[in-house]
Amino acid sequence: MNVPLSYYLILSAIVFTTGVVGVLIRRNIIIILLSIELMLNATNINFVAFSYYLQNIAGQVFVFFALTVAAAEVAVGLAIIIALYRTKASINVDDFQLLKW
Amino acid sequence: MTFNLTLSGSDLLLLLPEMVLTAWLCVVLTVDFVMPRLPKDRLAYLSVGGLGVVLATLVWFELEGITGTLFAHMFVVDRMALFFKIFIVGATLLVILVSMDYVRRFRFFRGEYYFLVLMSALGMMFMASANDLLSVFITLEFSTFGFYVLVAYLRDDVASNEAGLKFFILGVFAAGLLAYGISLVFGETGKLVFSDLARAEPTPGLIIGYLLIFAALGFKIGAVPFHSWIPDTYHGAPTPVTAFLSIAPKGAAFAILLRMLFVSLATLKPVWALLLVFASILSMTYGNIVAIAQRNIKRLLAYSGIAQIGNILIGLAAGTKMGSDAILFYLLTYLFSNLGAFAIVVAVGNLINSDEIEDYNGLNRRSPFMAFAMLVFLLSLAGVPPLAGFIGKLYIFLAAINEGLYTLIVVGLINIVISMYYYLVVVKKMYINEPADPSPLRISAPMKAVVYAGLAGTLVLGIYPQPFIDWVVAATLMFSNLPGPAASMPPAILPFGG
Protein backbone atom coordinates (compact mmCIF):
# COMPACT_ATOMS: atom_id res chain seq x y z
CA MET A 1 0.00 0.00 0.00
CA ASN A 2 1.35 3.35 -0.97
CA VAL A 3 0.42 6.43 1.03
CA PRO A 4 0.21 9.55 -1.17
CA LEU A 5 2.77 12.27 -0.52
CA SER A 6 0.07 14.83 0.27
CA TYR A 7 -0.96 12.87 3.40
CA TYR A 8 2.52 13.29 4.82
CA LEU A 9 2.61 16.96 3.93
CA ILE A 10 -0.76 17.63 5.56
CA LEU A 11 0.36 15.77 8.69
CA SER A 12 3.59 17.72 8.88
CA ALA A 13 1.78 21.02 8.25
CA ILE A 14 -0.59 20.24 11.14
CA VAL A 15 2.28 19.30 13.45
CA PHE A 16 4.24 22.40 12.46
CA THR A 17 1.26 24.72 13.00
CA THR A 18 0.62 23.12 16.39
CA GLY A 19 4.23 23.89 17.28
CA VAL A 20 4.06 27.51 16.10
CA VAL A 21 0.78 28.16 17.91
CA GLY A 22 2.17 26.48 21.01
CA VAL A 23 5.21 28.76 21.06
CA LEU A 24 3.04 31.82 20.59
CA ILE A 25 0.29 31.17 23.14
CA ARG A 26 1.68 28.92 25.89
CA ARG A 27 3.37 30.56 28.87
CA ASN A 28 5.22 27.61 30.38
CA ILE A 29 8.80 27.45 29.12
CA ILE A 30 8.89 23.64 29.07
CA ILE A 31 5.78 23.56 26.88
CA ILE A 32 7.36 26.16 24.59
CA LEU A 33 10.41 23.94 24.29
CA LEU A 34 8.18 20.97 23.47
CA SER A 35 6.37 23.03 20.81
CA ILE A 36 9.69 23.91 19.20
CA GLU A 37 10.52 20.20 19.11
CA LEU A 38 7.22 19.67 17.30
CA MET A 39 8.26 22.21 14.69
CA LEU A 40 11.56 20.41 14.09
CA ASN A 41 9.85 17.02 13.93
CA ALA A 42 7.37 18.32 11.36
CA THR A 43 10.44 19.18 9.30
CA ASN A 44 11.71 15.64 9.70
CA ILE A 45 8.41 14.16 8.47
CA ASN A 46 8.64 16.42 5.42
CA PHE A 47 12.20 15.45 4.70
CA VAL A 48 11.67 11.72 4.98
CA ALA A 49 8.55 11.87 2.80
CA PHE A 50 10.25 13.99 0.14
CA SER A 51 13.35 11.84 0.28
CA TYR A 52 11.27 8.72 -0.41
CA TYR A 53 9.20 10.24 -3.20
CA LEU A 54 12.10 11.98 -4.93
CA GLN A 55 14.38 8.95 -4.37
CA ASN A 56 16.98 11.38 -3.02
CA ILE A 57 19.03 10.42 0.01
CA ALA A 58 19.92 14.03 0.87
CA GLY A 59 16.60 14.45 2.69
CA GLN A 60 17.36 11.61 5.09
CA VAL A 61 20.84 12.97 5.71
CA PHE A 62 19.21 16.25 6.71
CA VAL A 63 16.98 14.40 9.19
CA PHE A 64 20.00 13.03 11.05
CA PHE A 65 21.46 16.49 11.38
CA ALA A 66 18.11 17.97 12.41
CA LEU A 67 17.83 15.34 15.16
CA THR A 68 21.31 16.20 16.39
CA VAL A 69 20.55 19.89 16.40
CA ALA A 70 17.29 19.28 18.26
CA ALA A 71 19.08 17.23 20.92
CA ALA A 72 21.76 19.88 21.41
CA GLU A 73 19.06 22.52 21.59
CA VAL A 74 17.22 20.76 24.40
CA ALA A 75 20.47 20.36 26.33
CA VAL A 76 21.27 24.08 26.13
CA GLY A 77 17.66 25.13 26.65
CA LEU A 78 17.10 23.03 29.75
CA ALA A 79 20.36 24.33 31.22
CA ILE A 80 19.16 27.92 30.75
CA ILE A 81 15.78 27.04 32.25
CA ILE A 82 17.42 25.48 35.31
CA ALA A 83 19.59 28.57 35.78
CA LEU A 84 16.46 30.70 35.57
CA TYR A 85 14.57 28.50 37.99
CA ARG A 86 17.39 28.84 40.52
CA THR A 87 17.24 32.63 40.48
CA LYS A 88 13.51 33.16 40.10
CA ALA A 89 11.82 29.86 41.10
CA SER A 90 9.44 30.10 38.15
CA ILE A 91 9.19 28.72 34.63
CA ASN A 92 6.40 31.00 33.47
CA VAL A 93 7.54 33.45 30.79
CA ASP A 94 5.24 36.16 32.19
CA ASP A 95 7.45 36.32 35.28
CA PHE A 96 10.45 37.44 33.26
CA GLN A 97 9.72 41.09 32.57
CA LEU A 98 12.88 42.73 33.86
CA LEU A 99 14.21 43.92 30.53
CA LYS A 100 12.01 46.59 29.04
CA TRP A 101 12.45 49.97 27.57
CA MET B 1 22.84 11.37 -4.98
CA THR B 2 25.86 10.03 -3.17
CA PHE B 3 28.23 11.79 -0.88
CA ASN B 4 31.82 11.27 -1.86
CA LEU B 5 33.85 11.60 1.30
CA THR B 6 37.24 10.55 0.04
CA LEU B 7 39.43 13.49 0.86
CA SER B 8 42.79 14.17 -0.66
CA GLY B 9 45.47 16.30 0.91
CA SER B 10 44.63 19.30 -1.21
CA ASP B 11 40.98 19.03 -0.16
CA LEU B 12 41.97 19.03 3.47
CA LEU B 13 44.08 22.10 2.83
CA LEU B 14 40.88 24.05 2.18
CA LEU B 15 39.79 23.22 5.72
CA LEU B 16 43.11 24.28 7.22
CA PRO B 17 41.89 27.46 9.02
CA GLU B 18 38.95 25.61 10.55
CA MET B 19 41.12 22.65 11.54
CA VAL B 20 43.66 24.94 13.19
CA LEU B 21 40.89 26.67 15.14
CA THR B 22 39.29 23.35 16.14
CA ALA B 23 42.62 22.05 17.40
CA TRP B 24 43.25 25.30 19.20
CA LEU B 25 39.96 25.42 21.01
CA CYS B 26 40.59 21.88 22.24
CA VAL B 27 43.98 23.10 23.48
CA VAL B 28 42.36 26.05 25.29
CA LEU B 29 39.82 23.78 26.96
CA THR B 30 42.45 21.21 27.94
CA VAL B 31 44.84 23.80 29.31
CA ASP B 32 42.03 25.31 31.36
CA PHE B 33 41.16 21.85 32.69
CA VAL B 34 44.61 20.55 33.54
CA MET B 35 45.99 23.83 34.89
CA PRO B 36 43.21 25.28 37.04
CA ARG B 37 45.60 27.71 38.76
CA LEU B 38 46.71 29.32 35.53
CA PRO B 39 45.62 32.96 35.45
CA LYS B 40 42.72 33.26 33.03
CA ASP B 41 44.43 36.16 31.28
CA ARG B 42 46.94 33.65 29.95
CA LEU B 43 44.07 31.67 28.43
CA ALA B 44 42.91 34.84 26.71
CA TYR B 45 46.35 35.43 25.25
CA LEU B 46 46.51 31.75 24.26
CA SER B 47 43.21 32.16 22.39
CA VAL B 48 44.39 35.38 20.77
CA GLY B 49 47.56 33.59 19.66
CA GLY B 50 45.50 30.79 18.10
CA LEU B 51 43.30 33.27 16.30
CA GLY B 52 46.44 34.99 15.07
CA VAL B 53 47.57 31.70 13.51
CA VAL B 54 44.14 31.21 11.92
CA LEU B 55 44.26 34.76 10.59
CA ALA B 56 47.71 34.09 9.13
CA THR B 57 46.46 30.98 7.28
CA LEU B 58 43.49 32.96 5.95
CA VAL B 59 45.75 35.77 4.73
CA TRP B 60 47.96 33.14 3.10
CA PHE B 61 44.89 31.69 1.32
CA GLU B 62 43.95 35.19 0.23
CA LEU B 63 47.41 36.04 -1.11
CA GLU B 64 47.93 32.69 -2.85
CA GLY B 65 44.40 32.71 -4.25
CA ILE B 66 43.60 29.26 -2.84
CA THR B 67 39.95 28.47 -3.58
CA GLY B 68 37.79 25.41 -4.12
CA THR B 69 34.77 23.44 -2.96
CA LEU B 70 34.43 20.39 -0.74
CA PHE B 71 31.84 17.75 0.21
CA ALA B 72 29.72 17.88 -2.97
CA HIS B 73 29.71 21.71 -2.99
CA MET B 74 28.50 21.98 0.59
CA PHE B 75 31.59 23.84 1.68
CA VAL B 76 33.11 26.49 -0.53
CA VAL B 77 36.27 28.54 -0.13
CA ASP B 78 36.21 31.56 -2.41
CA ARG B 79 37.32 35.16 -2.07
CA MET B 80 34.06 36.16 -0.42
CA ALA B 81 34.26 33.33 2.12
CA LEU B 82 37.83 34.38 2.89
CA PHE B 83 36.76 37.99 3.36
CA PHE B 84 34.06 37.00 5.83
CA LYS B 85 36.38 34.59 7.65
CA ILE B 86 38.98 37.31 8.10
CA PHE B 87 36.20 39.62 9.29
CA ILE B 88 34.93 37.07 11.81
CA VAL B 89 38.36 36.08 13.12
CA GLY B 90 39.34 39.74 13.44
CA ALA B 91 36.15 40.51 15.37
CA THR B 92 36.69 37.50 17.65
CA LEU B 93 40.26 38.53 18.36
CA LEU B 94 39.21 42.04 19.39
CA VAL B 95 36.29 40.71 21.44
CA ILE B 96 38.57 38.39 23.43
CA LEU B 97 40.83 41.33 24.26
CA VAL B 98 37.76 43.35 25.29
CA SER B 99 36.53 40.48 27.50
CA MET B 100 39.63 40.09 29.64
CA ASP B 101 38.70 42.56 32.37
CA TYR B 102 35.08 41.54 32.30
CA VAL B 103 35.78 37.83 32.72
CA ARG B 104 37.27 38.48 36.19
CA ARG B 105 33.73 39.26 37.30
CA PHE B 106 32.47 35.77 36.53
CA ARG B 107 32.33 33.58 39.58
CA PHE B 108 32.35 30.33 37.64
CA PHE B 109 33.62 28.93 34.37
CA ARG B 110 36.01 31.73 33.49
CA GLY B 111 38.12 29.50 31.27
CA GLU B 112 35.19 28.04 29.39
CA TYR B 113 34.20 31.53 28.33
CA TYR B 114 37.12 31.72 25.91
CA PHE B 115 36.38 28.22 24.66
CA LEU B 116 32.78 29.16 23.88
CA VAL B 117 33.81 32.37 22.11
CA LEU B 118 36.22 30.39 19.94
CA MET B 119 33.58 27.75 19.25
CA SER B 120 31.08 30.35 18.09
CA ALA B 121 33.77 31.85 15.88
CA LEU B 122 34.39 28.40 14.37
CA GLY B 123 30.67 28.03 13.64
CA MET B 124 30.60 31.42 11.97
CA MET B 125 33.65 30.56 9.85
CA PHE B 126 31.73 27.57 8.54
CA MET B 127 28.72 29.85 7.94
CA ALA B 128 30.87 32.03 5.68
CA SER B 129 31.62 28.91 3.61
CA ALA B 130 28.11 27.43 3.63
CA ASN B 131 27.07 26.74 0.07
CA ASP B 132 23.96 24.60 0.47
CA LEU B 133 20.87 24.64 2.63
CA LEU B 134 22.00 21.74 4.82
CA SER B 135 25.22 23.46 5.76
CA VAL B 136 23.32 26.72 6.27
CA PHE B 137 21.12 25.01 8.86
CA ILE B 138 23.91 23.23 10.69
CA THR B 139 26.41 26.07 10.73
CA LEU B 140 23.80 28.60 11.81
CA GLU B 141 22.81 26.41 14.75
CA PHE B 142 26.41 25.54 15.54
CA SER B 143 27.38 29.19 15.88
CA THR B 144 24.24 30.12 17.80
CA PHE B 145 24.56 27.40 20.47
CA GLY B 146 27.70 29.04 21.78
CA PHE B 147 25.88 32.35 21.94
CA TYR B 148 22.91 30.94 23.87
CA VAL B 149 25.31 29.94 26.62
CA LEU B 150 27.37 33.13 26.42
CA VAL B 151 24.33 35.42 26.70
CA ALA B 152 23.16 33.63 29.84
CA TYR B 153 26.71 33.45 31.24
CA LEU B 154 26.17 35.57 34.38
CA ARG B 155 24.53 32.71 36.21
CA ASP B 156 23.38 34.65 39.27
CA ASP B 157 22.17 37.66 37.33
CA VAL B 158 18.45 37.55 36.50
CA ALA B 159 18.82 40.00 33.61
CA SER B 160 21.43 37.83 31.93
CA ASN B 161 19.34 34.68 32.40
CA GLU B 162 16.26 36.41 31.08
CA ALA B 163 18.19 37.70 28.06
CA GLY B 164 19.45 34.17 27.47
CA LEU B 165 15.94 32.77 27.67
CA LYS B 166 14.50 35.28 25.22
CA PHE B 167 17.39 34.81 22.82
CA PHE B 168 17.10 31.04 23.11
CA ILE B 169 13.35 30.80 22.52
CA LEU B 170 13.33 33.18 19.58
CA GLY B 171 16.53 31.71 18.15
CA VAL B 172 15.25 28.16 18.29
CA PHE B 173 11.89 29.25 16.92
CA ALA B 174 13.75 30.80 13.99
CA ALA B 175 15.65 27.52 13.58
CA GLY B 176 12.33 25.69 13.34
CA LEU B 177 11.13 28.08 10.64
CA LEU B 178 14.43 27.69 8.81
CA ALA B 179 14.30 23.89 8.86
CA TYR B 180 10.69 23.78 7.69
CA GLY B 181 11.44 26.28 4.93
CA ILE B 182 14.40 24.21 3.79
CA SER B 183 12.25 21.07 3.74
CA LEU B 184 9.72 22.78 1.44
CA VAL B 185 12.43 24.05 -0.90
CA PHE B 186 13.96 20.56 -0.96
CA GLY B 187 10.58 19.00 -1.69
CA GLU B 188 9.87 21.33 -4.59
CA THR B 189 13.28 21.06 -6.23
CA GLY B 190 14.99 17.94 -4.87
CA LYS B 191 18.15 20.04 -4.52
CA LEU B 192 20.01 21.74 -1.71
CA VAL B 193 23.08 23.35 -3.28
CA PHE B 194 22.60 27.07 -4.01
CA SER B 195 23.74 27.02 -7.63
CA ASP B 196 21.44 24.04 -8.41
CA LEU B 197 18.48 25.92 -6.97
CA ALA B 198 18.97 28.81 -9.38
CA ARG B 199 17.03 27.15 -12.20
CA ALA B 200 13.95 26.29 -10.13
CA GLU B 201 10.53 27.55 -11.22
CA PRO B 202 8.73 29.62 -8.55
CA THR B 203 5.91 27.40 -7.27
CA PRO B 204 3.79 28.22 -4.18
CA GLY B 205 5.64 25.68 -2.03
CA LEU B 206 8.99 27.10 -3.07
CA ILE B 207 7.90 30.65 -2.29
CA ILE B 208 6.59 29.73 1.17
CA GLY B 209 9.81 27.82 1.80
CA TYR B 210 12.00 30.76 0.87
CA LEU B 211 9.87 33.16 2.91
CA LEU B 212 10.36 30.95 5.99
CA ILE B 213 14.11 30.75 5.32
CA PHE B 214 14.39 34.52 5.00
CA ALA B 215 12.30 35.06 8.11
CA ALA B 216 14.82 32.93 9.99
CA LEU B 217 17.79 34.80 8.50
CA GLY B 218 15.97 38.05 9.34
CA PHE B 219 15.96 36.90 12.98
CA LYS B 220 19.70 36.35 12.80
CA ILE B 221 20.50 39.81 11.46
CA GLY B 222 17.75 41.42 13.56
CA ALA B 223 15.94 43.29 10.79
CA VAL B 224 12.47 44.66 11.52
CA PRO B 225 9.97 42.86 11.84
CA PHE B 226 12.19 40.13 13.32
CA HIS B 227 14.09 42.36 15.74
CA SER B 228 12.18 41.75 18.98
CA TRP B 229 14.95 39.78 20.69
CA ILE B 230 17.71 42.32 19.98
CA PRO B 231 17.21 45.02 22.64
CA ASP B 232 16.52 42.65 25.54
CA THR B 233 19.30 40.26 24.61
CA TYR B 234 21.84 43.03 24.09
CA HIS B 235 20.83 44.64 27.36
CA GLY B 236 21.00 41.55 29.55
CA ALA B 237 23.99 39.79 28.04
CA PRO B 238 27.51 40.36 29.40
CA THR B 239 28.73 43.44 27.53
CA PRO B 240 31.62 41.79 25.61
CA VAL B 241 29.16 39.13 24.43
CA THR B 242 26.83 41.91 23.28
CA ALA B 243 29.72 43.39 21.31
CA PHE B 244 30.44 40.00 19.74
CA LEU B 245 26.77 39.35 19.02
CA SER B 246 26.29 42.73 17.38
CA ILE B 247 29.00 42.18 14.78
CA ALA B 248 30.29 38.71 13.96
CA PRO B 249 27.00 36.78 13.47
CA LYS B 250 25.66 39.66 11.39
CA GLY B 251 28.60 39.40 9.03
CA ALA B 252 28.26 35.63 8.75
CA ALA B 253 24.50 35.85 8.15
CA PHE B 254 25.09 38.41 5.40
CA ALA B 255 27.49 35.97 3.73
CA ILE B 256 24.63 33.44 3.57
CA LEU B 257 22.09 36.07 2.46
CA LEU B 258 24.38 37.27 -0.33
CA ARG B 259 24.95 33.74 -1.60
CA MET B 260 21.27 32.81 -1.47
CA LEU B 261 19.86 35.98 -2.98
CA PHE B 262 22.55 36.56 -5.58
CA VAL B 263 23.11 32.94 -6.63
CA SER B 264 19.94 30.88 -6.03
CA LEU B 265 17.41 33.65 -6.50
CA ALA B 266 19.05 35.97 -9.02
CA THR B 267 16.15 35.52 -11.44
CA LEU B 268 13.55 36.53 -8.85
CA LYS B 269 15.32 39.78 -8.03
CA PRO B 270 12.32 42.16 -8.48
CA VAL B 271 10.36 40.26 -5.81
CA TRP B 272 12.99 40.08 -3.11
CA ALA B 273 14.31 43.56 -3.84
CA LEU B 274 10.87 44.96 -3.02
CA LEU B 275 10.65 42.99 0.25
CA LEU B 276 14.14 44.15 1.21
CA VAL B 277 13.23 47.78 0.50
CA PHE B 278 10.39 47.51 3.01
CA ALA B 279 12.53 45.70 5.59
CA SER B 280 15.27 48.29 5.15
CA ILE B 281 12.96 51.30 5.55
CA LEU B 282 11.27 49.75 8.61
CA SER B 283 14.58 48.78 10.25
CA MET B 284 16.20 52.17 9.77
CA THR B 285 13.20 54.18 10.90
CA TYR B 286 12.20 51.96 13.82
CA GLY B 287 15.75 51.54 15.09
CA ASN B 288 16.58 55.22 14.96
CA ILE B 289 13.32 56.52 16.42
CA VAL B 290 13.22 54.09 19.33
CA ALA B 291 16.92 54.68 20.02
CA ILE B 292 16.11 58.31 20.91
CA ALA B 293 14.15 57.21 23.99
CA GLN B 294 16.87 54.95 25.42
CA ARG B 295 18.58 55.58 28.75
CA ASN B 296 20.88 52.57 28.72
CA ILE B 297 23.88 52.76 26.41
CA LYS B 298 23.67 49.04 25.51
CA ARG B 299 20.04 49.42 24.46
CA LEU B 300 20.94 52.56 22.54
CA LEU B 301 23.59 50.65 20.63
CA ALA B 302 21.14 47.76 20.14
CA TYR B 303 18.60 50.01 18.44
CA SER B 304 21.32 51.81 16.51
CA GLY B 305 22.46 48.34 15.41
CA ILE B 306 18.96 47.60 14.06
CA ALA B 307 19.17 50.85 12.10
CA GLN B 308 22.64 49.98 10.79
CA ILE B 309 21.32 46.62 9.60
CA GLY B 310 18.64 48.61 7.76
CA ASN B 311 21.43 50.55 6.05
CA ILE B 312 23.17 47.34 5.00
CA LEU B 313 19.89 46.02 3.60
CA ILE B 314 19.89 48.98 1.18
CA GLY B 315 22.91 47.40 -0.48
CA LEU B 316 21.17 44.03 -0.58
CA ALA B 317 18.04 45.63 -2.07
CA ALA B 318 20.18 47.15 -4.82
CA GLY B 319 21.00 43.57 -5.74
CA THR B 320 24.04 44.35 -7.88
CA LYS B 321 27.73 43.60 -7.77
CA MET B 322 28.26 47.12 -6.46
CA GLY B 323 25.62 46.53 -3.80
CA SER B 324 27.48 43.48 -2.56
CA ASP B 325 30.78 45.42 -2.55
CA ALA B 326 29.10 48.14 -0.52
CA ILE B 327 27.76 45.59 1.99
CA LEU B 328 31.21 44.11 2.56
CA PHE B 329 32.77 47.54 2.94
CA TYR B 330 30.00 48.72 5.26
CA LEU B 331 30.49 45.65 7.46
CA LEU B 332 34.18 46.53 7.77
CA THR B 333 33.40 50.08 8.87
CA TYR B 334 30.73 48.74 11.23
CA LEU B 335 33.21 46.30 12.74
CA PHE B 336 35.64 49.02 13.77
CA SER B 337 33.13 51.69 14.82
CA ASN B 338 30.71 49.44 16.67
CA LEU B 339 33.32 47.27 18.35
CA GLY B 340 35.21 50.42 19.36
CA ALA B 341 32.06 51.92 20.87
CA PHE B 342 31.35 48.67 22.73
CA ALA B 343 34.95 48.55 23.97
CA ILE B 344 34.42 51.95 25.59
CA VAL B 345 31.10 50.76 27.05
CA VAL B 346 32.83 47.68 28.51
CA ALA B 347 35.70 49.77 29.87
CA VAL B 348 33.40 52.34 31.47
CA GLY B 349 31.08 49.59 32.71
CA ASN B 350 34.00 47.80 34.39
CA LEU B 351 35.14 50.99 36.10
CA ILE B 352 31.87 52.54 37.27
CA ASN B 353 29.67 49.44 37.16
CA SER B 354 26.88 51.07 35.19
CA ASP B 355 25.65 51.21 31.61
CA GLU B 356 23.26 54.14 32.02
CA ILE B 357 23.84 57.05 29.66
CA GLU B 358 23.45 59.43 32.63
CA ASP B 359 26.67 58.02 34.06
CA TYR B 360 28.59 59.13 30.98
CA ASN B 361 28.15 62.71 32.18
CA GLY B 362 31.47 64.51 32.08
CA LEU B 363 33.42 61.50 30.82
CA ASN B 364 35.77 63.97 29.17
CA ARG B 365 36.88 65.21 32.60
CA ARG B 366 37.37 61.72 33.92
CA SER B 367 39.10 60.19 30.91
CA PRO B 368 39.69 62.44 27.89
CA PHE B 369 40.99 59.49 25.87
CA MET B 370 37.86 57.38 26.28
CA ALA B 371 35.58 60.35 25.64
CA PHE B 372 37.45 61.24 22.47
CA ALA B 373 37.42 57.61 21.23
CA MET B 374 33.70 57.33 21.93
CA LEU B 375 33.14 60.59 20.04
CA VAL B 376 34.98 59.24 17.00
CA PHE B 377 33.12 55.91 17.06
CA LEU B 378 29.69 57.50 17.46
CA LEU B 379 30.34 60.04 14.70
CA SER B 380 31.51 57.21 12.46
CA LEU B 381 28.32 55.25 13.21
CA ALA B 382 26.34 58.37 12.36
CA GLY B 383 28.25 58.76 9.10
CA VAL B 384 30.26 61.95 9.54
CA PRO B 385 33.18 62.55 7.14
CA PRO B 386 36.08 61.86 7.15
CA LEU B 387 35.36 58.75 9.23
CA ALA B 388 34.77 55.21 8.04
CA GLY B 389 30.99 55.28 8.46
CA PHE B 390 30.71 58.11 5.97
CA ILE B 391 32.41 56.21 3.16
CA GLY B 392 30.37 53.12 4.02
CA LYS B 393 27.09 54.99 3.79
CA LEU B 394 28.19 56.82 0.64
CA TYR B 395 29.11 53.54 -1.03
CA ILE B 396 25.75 51.94 -0.10
CA PHE B 397 23.80 54.97 -1.31
CA LEU B 398 25.73 55.09 -4.59
CA ALA B 399 24.88 51.43 -5.19
CA ALA B 400 21.21 52.24 -4.55
CA ILE B 401 21.25 55.34 -6.81
CA ASN B 402 22.59 53.22 -9.67
CA GLU B 403 19.50 51.04 -9.27
CA GLY B 404 17.12 54.02 -8.99
CA LEU B 405 16.01 53.30 -5.41
CA TYR B 406 15.36 56.96 -4.64
CA THR B 407 12.72 56.44 -1.92
CA LEU B 408 15.18 54.31 -0.03
CA ILE B 409 17.87 56.97 -0.32
CA VAL B 410 15.57 59.73 0.94
CA VAL B 411 14.52 57.63 3.93
CA GLY B 412 18.17 56.76 4.54
CA LEU B 413 19.23 60.41 4.54
CA ILE B 414 16.41 61.42 6.91
CA ASN B 415 17.50 58.59 9.18
CA ILE B 416 21.07 59.83 9.25
CA VAL B 417 19.75 63.09 10.69
CA ILE B 418 17.69 61.27 13.32
CA SER B 419 20.63 59.07 14.30
CA MET B 420 22.88 62.12 14.54
CA TYR B 421 20.56 63.42 17.26
CA TYR B 422 20.84 60.53 19.68
CA TYR B 423 24.55 59.98 19.06
CA LEU B 424 25.16 63.65 19.78
CA VAL B 425 23.11 63.49 22.99
CA VAL B 426 25.67 61.00 24.29
CA VAL B 427 28.48 63.26 23.07
CA LYS B 428 26.92 66.26 24.80
CA LYS B 429 26.70 64.33 28.07
CA MET B 430 30.34 63.30 27.79
CA TYR B 431 31.68 66.75 26.96
CA ILE B 432 29.35 69.39 28.42
CA ASN B 433 27.58 67.93 31.45
CA GLU B 434 29.31 67.91 34.80
CA PRO B 435 30.35 64.52 36.19
CA ALA B 436 28.72 63.40 39.45
CA ASP B 437 32.02 61.92 40.54
CA PRO B 438 35.05 63.60 38.93
CA SER B 439 37.61 60.92 39.89
CA PRO B 440 39.72 59.96 36.85
CA LEU B 441 39.16 56.61 35.14
CA ARG B 442 42.04 54.49 33.92
CA ILE B 443 41.63 52.14 30.99
CA SER B 444 43.48 48.80 31.04
CA ALA B 445 46.12 47.84 28.48
CA PRO B 446 44.26 45.17 26.41
CA MET B 447 41.23 47.44 26.25
CA LYS B 448 43.42 50.30 25.12
CA ALA B 449 44.80 48.13 22.33
CA VAL B 450 41.29 47.42 21.07
CA VAL B 451 40.33 51.09 21.23
CA TYR B 452 43.47 52.01 19.27
CA ALA B 453 42.66 49.31 16.71
CA GLY B 454 39.13 50.68 16.41
CA LEU B 455 40.38 54.26 16.04
CA ALA B 456 42.95 53.22 13.46
CA GLY B 457 40.38 51.25 11.47
CA THR B 458 37.81 54.03 11.62
CA LEU B 459 40.27 56.67 10.46
CA VAL B 460 42.09 54.60 7.82
CA LEU B 461 38.86 53.34 6.25
CA GLY B 462 37.59 56.91 6.22
CA ILE B 463 40.66 58.70 4.89
CA TYR B 464 42.34 56.11 2.67
CA PRO B 465 39.67 53.53 1.75
CA GLN B 466 41.05 52.60 -1.67
CA PRO B 467 42.93 49.38 -0.75
CA PHE B 468 39.91 48.12 1.16
CA ILE B 469 37.59 49.00 -1.71
CA ASP B 470 39.87 47.05 -4.05
CA TRP B 471 39.72 44.16 -1.59
CA VAL B 472 35.91 44.04 -1.38
CA VAL B 473 35.57 44.49 -5.15
CA ALA B 474 37.87 41.50 -5.66
CA ALA B 475 36.03 39.51 -2.99
CA THR B 476 32.69 39.69 -4.81
CA LEU B 477 33.91 39.11 -8.36
CA MET B 478 31.70 36.02 -8.46
CA PHE B 479 28.66 38.33 -8.61
CA SER B 480 29.86 40.35 -11.60
CA ASN B 481 27.44 38.60 -13.99
CA LEU B 482 24.41 39.83 -12.05
CA PRO B 483 21.73 41.80 -13.89
CA GLY B 484 22.22 45.54 -13.60
CA PRO B 485 25.31 47.72 -13.88
CA ALA B 486 28.23 45.61 -12.72
CA ALA B 487 30.24 48.53 -11.47
CA SER B 488 33.23 48.83 -9.29
CA MET B 489 33.61 51.94 -7.19
CA PRO B 490 34.17 55.02 -9.35
CA PRO B 491 37.21 56.51 -7.60
CA ALA B 492 36.50 60.09 -8.71
CA ILE B 493 33.42 60.32 -6.48
CA LEU B 494 35.41 59.50 -3.39
CA PRO B 495 36.62 62.78 -1.94
CA PHE B 496 39.19 61.17 0.31
CA GLY B 497 40.15 58.22 -1.87
CA GLY B 498 43.94 58.44 -1.83
Interface residues (C-beta under 8 A of the other chain):
Chain A: L9 S12 F16 G19 V20 V23 I29 I32 L33 I36 M39 L40 A42 T43 N46 F47 A49 F50 L54 N56 I57 A58 G59 V61 F62 F65 A66 V69 A72 E73 V76 G77 A79 I80 I81 A83 L84 R86 T87 K88 V93 F96 L98 L99 K100 W101
Chain B: M1 T2 F3 L134 F137 I138 E141 F145 Y148 V149 A152 R155 D156 D157 V158 A159 N161 E162 A163 G164 L165 K166 F168 I169 V172 F173 A175 G176 L177 A179 Y180 I182 S183 L184 F186 G187 G190 L192 P231 D232 H235 G236 V290 A293 Q294 R299
